[in-house]
Amino acid sequence: MSLQMPIDLAGGLQPAQRQLSESAYRQIDKELAKYPADQKQSAVMGALRIAQTEKGYVSPALEAEIAAYLDMAPMAVHEVATFYNMYDLAPAGRYKITVCTNLPCALRSGGQAAEYLKAKLGVGFNQTTDDGMFTLKEGECMGACGDSPVMLVNNHRMCSFMSNDRIDALLEELRVDAASKGDAHGRA
């Protein structure tokens, strides 16, 4: 399926067709400035991160918009978005918890931590709790094998040595944080 969007002469989408804000485009332009002009595609990961931060997840329309802006094929952007587990292709809970289950973590109770979280939250991998609070993801190596079990909250906060007690404390902390902000929905 091809998504056709009008392109202006500068190679970007016409303003009426854009989903991203001018602020997001300024941030993407800062990413583009890091690379030679003929290497615009090198900014794709940064552009996806900016889009997800602004919109909450990366939709097919956002992939197409980024592709147009970076002069890439939409499928090339989609391949990057699906290769890395930091990009959400559908709405996620307020707190996305990614558990490392790669072999070193698995050998150090990563699998047991994942099973404990599944039971505590009542969801499996790639599912969101009914209240929209938590999405559980399975992740590959996070570069902290000696600290396993390791979890990542919302792609930014690394949690190490996650015993059942520490998992309980983390979930309670996140629930308190959400309550202090008024609801369980939306991104932190």
C-alpha positions in Angstrom: 0.0 0.0 0.0 1.5 3.3 -1.0 0.6 6.5 0.9 0.5 9.5 -1.6 1.1 12.9 -0.1 1.7 16.2 -1.9 5.3 17.2 -1.9 6.4 20.8 -2.3 9.5 21.8 -4.3 11.7 21.8 -1.2 11.0 18.1 -0.7 8.8 18.4 2.3 5.1 18.0 2.8 2.9 21.0 2.2 2.0 22.5 5.6 -1.7 21.5 5.4 -0.6 17.9 5.1 1.9 17.8 7.9 1.1 16.1 11.2 4.3 17.2 12.9 4.6 20.7 14.3 7.1 23.4 13.2 8.9 22.8 16.4 9.4 19.1 15.5 10.6 20.1 12.0 13.2 22.5 13.6 14.4 19.6 15.8 14.7 17.3 12.8 16.6 20.0 11.0 19.1 20.0 13.9 19.5 16.3 13.4 20.0 16.8 9.6 22.7 19.4 10.3 24.8 16.6 11.9 25.2 14.8 8.5 26.4 15.7 5.0 23.6 17.1 2.8 23.6 13.9 0.6 23.2 11.7 3.7 19.8 13.0 4.9 18.6 9.4 5.6 21.2 9.3 8.5 18.8 11.4 10.5 16.0 8.9 10.3 16.4 7.5 13.8 16.4 11.0 15.3 13.4 12.0 13.2 11.4 8.9 14.4 12.3 9.7 18.0 11.1 13.3 17.6 7.9 12.2 15.9 7.2 9.6 18.6 7.9 12.1 21.4 5.4 14.6 19.8 2.7 12.2 18.8 3.1 9.3 21.2 3.7 6.7 18.6 4.9 6.4 15.0 1.9 5.8 12.6 2.2 4.8 9.0 1.3 8.4 8.0 4.2 9.7 10.2 6.5 7.2 8.6 5.5 8.6 5.2 5.9 12.2 6.3 9.4 11.5 7.6 10.3 9.6 4.4 9.2 12.6 2.3 11.1 15.0 4.4 14.3 12.9 4.4 14.0 11.9 0.7 13.7 8.3 1.6 11.4 5.5 0.5 8.6 5.0 3.1 9.5 1.3 3.3 13.1 2.3 4.4 11.7 4.4 7.2 9.3 1.5 8.2 12.2 -0.9 8.2 14.0 1.3 10.8 10.9 1.8 12.8 10.2 -1.9 13.0 13.8 -3.0 13.6 14.3 -1.1 16.8 12.0 -1.8 19.8 12.2 1.8 21.0 9.7 2.9 18.4 6.0 2.4 19.1 3.9 1.6 16.0 0.7 1.8 18.0 -0.4 3.7 21.0 1.4 2.5 24.2 0.6 2.9 27.8 1.8 5.8 29.9 4.7 3.6 31.0 6.3 1.3 28.5 8.4 -1.3 30.4 10.9 -3.2 28.2 12.4 -6.3 29.8 15.7 -7.6 28.4 15.4 -11.3 27.7 18.6 -11.7 25.7 20.7 -14.7 26.7 23.0 -13.0 29.3 19.9 -11.5 31.1 18.0 -14.7 30.6 20.8 -16.6 32.4 20.5 -14.1 35.3 16.7 -14.3 35.9 15.6 -12.0 33.0 13.0 -14.5 32.0 11.7 -14.9 35.5 11.4 -11.1 35.9 9.4 -11.0 32.6 7.1 -13.7 33.8 6.6 -11.9 37.1 5.7 -8.7 35.4 3.3 -10.5 33.1 1.5 -12.0 36.1 1.5 -8.7 38.0 0.2 -6.6 35.1 -2.1 -9.3 33.6 -0.7 -8.8 30.1 1.8 -10.4 27.8 4.5 -8.9 25.7 3.2 -6.2 23.3 0.1 -5.7 25.3 -1.2 -2.8 27.4 -3.1 -3.0 30.7 -6.8 -2.2 30.5 -6.3 1.1 32.3 -3.7 2.3 29.8 -1.0 2.6 32.4 1.5 -0.1 31.3 2.7 -1.6 28.1 5.0 -4.6 28.4 7.7 -5.2 25.7 10.4 -7.7 25.3 13.8 -6.2 24.5 17.2 -7.3 23.2 20.5 -6.4 24.8 20.5 -3.1 26.7 24.2 -3.2 27.4 24.0 -3.9 31.1 24.3 -7.7 31.3 26.1 -7.5 34.7 23.1 -5.7 36.1 20.4 -8.1 35.0 17.5 -8.5 35.2 17.4 -5.1 33.4 14.3 -3.1 32.3 13.9 0.1 30.5 11.0 2.5 31.3 9.8 4.7 28.4 13.1 4.2 26.5 15.0 6.5 29.0 15.2 5.1 32.4 17.3 2.0 33.0 16.4 -0.2 36.0 18.9 -2.8 37.1 18.9 -5.8 39.4 15.1 -6.1 39.2 14.1 -8.6 41.8 10.4 -9.2 42.4 10.5 -6.6 45.3 12.2 -4.0 43.1 9.6 -4.7 40.4 6.8 -4.1 42.9 8.5 -0.9 44.1 8.9 0.3 40.5 5.2 -0.4 39.6 4.1 1.4 42.8 6.3 4.4 42.0 5.0 4.7 38.5 1.4 4.4 39.7 2.0 7.2 42.3 3.6 9.3 39.6 0.6 8.8 37.3 -1.8 9.7 40.1 0.1 12.9 40.8 -0.3 13.9 37.2 -4.1 13.3 37.2 -4.6 10.2 35.0 -3.2 6.9 33.7 -3.3 7.9 30.0 -0.8 9.7 27.8 3.0 9.6 27.9 5.1 10.6 30.8 
